[in-house]
């Protein structure tokens, strides 16, 4: 983060802390220091996120060792057999691989996703 951005963040976090100590309503506090309500709300959210990242312990979750898979028999489409693979991710994304897929390609798609999810 460039120095200017860091200085801005420190300045705005100080204002948020001042607001929290004031025990005033947000509108009232913003009027008293002449800043837009939306500015305080924006920086208050960033402040909370920054503080929660600092206070939360690092994740110690182990990578899953089992990936549930279901295998179905290819269906006849337009009179010919079309083997392939469909991978459905938990977020709803679906990847279709037509033809005979390479096993390494499937493993990369499955394991690569798990590395990013954890």
C-alpha positions, 0 to 999 in steps of 0.5 A: 500500500503506497504511503499516501493510502496508508496515511489516509487509512490511518487518518480515517481509522482514527476518525472511526475510533473517535466516533466509537468513543463519542457514543454519538449517532453516526449522523450527529458525529458526521455533522459535528466534524463535517464529513459525509455520513457515507464516508464514515460508514465506508471507513467504519466497515473497513475498520471492522474488517481490518480489526476482525482479520487481526483478532481472528486466529489463523485457519488450521483446517486440514485439506479434505482427504476425500472428495465425493464424486458421482459417476453416471453412465453417458447418455445417447444424444442425437443418436451417438454416444458422447462420453465426457465429464461434468464437474460441479463445484459447490459454488454452482459452477459447472465444467463440462469436458467432452470426449475422453478427458485426461485423468491429470486434467480432472485432478488439476481441476478438482485439486486446484479448486480445493487449494484455492478454497482453503 
